[in-house]
Amino acid sequence: TLSLHDALPISEHDMRAKTTIAFGVQTAAIIISCPILLASFLFADESQLWEFMGMLLVGELVLLATTSPSNAIFLWAVDPHLRPLSMAMSVVFAHLLGDVPSPVVAGWVWP
């Protein structure tokens, strides 16, 4: 449900501040998660399975912290009556650019 506060316009200064914070959270999460995920593959053998799984779990959890700021930016960027369409389009494009080509690219990289 929408509250009255959701329908009120946000000043340009507040929007810039919120967007800057959201981009900062995304950047920090990516900077933290990438080395953890890359390091997890150093433990990618049978004798160190639990180390690999633990680092993979932590890296993926930190990487998934980027989704909330992204969704917030998609919602802040449009008028309140267009917010459902904004979220729907973001999901469609995320799947088109991520889920659809990834098996093809993986098959090309690792034949």
C-alpha positions in Angstrom: 0.0 0.0 0.0 1.1 3.5 -0.7 1.2 6.1 2.0 0.8 9.8 1.5 4.6 10.2 2.0 5.3 8.0 -1.0 3.2 10.2 -3.2 4.8 13.5 -2.1 7.5 14.9 -4.4 11.0 14.7 -3.2 13.2 17.7 -3.6 16.1 17.5 -6.1 18.6 17.9 -3.3 17.2 15.0 -1.3 17.0 12.9 -4.5 20.7 13.5 -5.2 21.7 12.7 -1.6 19.7 9.5 -1.6 21.0 8.4 -5.0 24.6 9.2 -4.0 24.2 7.1 -0.9 22.6 4.2 -2.9 25.5 4.3 -5.4 28.0 4.3 -2.6 26.4 1.2 -1.0 26.5 -0.6 -4.3 30.1 0.4 -5.0 31.2 -0.8 -1.5 29.3 -4.1 -1.8 31.0 -4.8 -5.2 34.4 -3.8 -3.9 34.0 -6.1 -0.9 32.4 -9.0 -2.6 34.6 -9.4 -5.7 37.9 -10.3 -3.9 36.0 -12.7 -1.6 34.4 -14.4 -4.6 37.7 -14.6 -6.5 39.5 -15.9 -3.4 36.8 -18.5 -2.9 37.9 -20.2 -6.1 41.4 -20.7 -4.6 39.6 -23.2 -2.3 37.8 -24.9 -5.1 38.9 -28.5 -4.6 37.5 -31.4 -2.7 39.8 -31.1 0.3 38.7 -27.5 1.0 35.0 -27.7 0.2 33.8 -26.0 3.4 36.2 -23.1 3.0 35.0 -22.7 -0.6 31.3 -22.8 0.3 31.8 -20.4 3.2 33.6 -17.8 1.2 31.1 -18.2 -1.7 28.2 -17.7 0.7 29.7 -14.6 2.2 30.6 -13.2 -1.2 27.2 -13.8 -2.7 25.4 -12.3 0.3 27.5 -9.1 0.1 27.0 -9.0 -3.7 23.2 -9.3 -3.3 23.3 -6.2 -1.0 23.4 -4.2 -4.3 19.9 -5.2 -5.2 18.1 -3.0 -2.6 19.9 0.3 -3.6 19.2 -0.6 -7.3 15.5 -1.1 -6.7 15.4 2.1 -4.7 16.9 4.1 -7.5 14.5 2.6 -10.0 11.6 3.6 -7.8 12.9 7.1 -7.1 13.6 7.8 -10.8 10.0 7.8 -11.9 6.6 9.2 -10.8 4.7 7.2 -8.2 2.1 6.0 -10.8 4.9 4.5 -13.0 6.8 2.7 -10.2 5.3 -0.8 -11.0 6.3 -0.4 -14.6 9.7 0.7 -13.6 10.3 -2.4 -11.4 8.8 -4.7 -14.1 11.1 -3.3 -16.7 14.2 -3.6 -14.4 13.4 -7.3 -13.8 12.8 -7.9 -17.5 16.1 -6.3 -18.6 18.0 -8.0 -15.8 16.9 -11.3 -17.0 17.5 -10.4 -20.7 21.0 -9.2 -20.0 21.9 -11.8 -17.4 20.0 -15.1 -17.4 19.4 -15.4 -21.1 23.0 -15.0 -22.5 24.9 -16.5 -19.6 24.6 -20.2 -20.7 25.7 -19.2 -24.2 28.7 -17.2 -22.9 29.6 -20.0 -20.4 29.5 -22.6 -23.2 31.7 -20.4 -25.3 34.2 -19.8 -22.6 34.3 -23.4 -21.2 33.6 -25.7 -24.2 
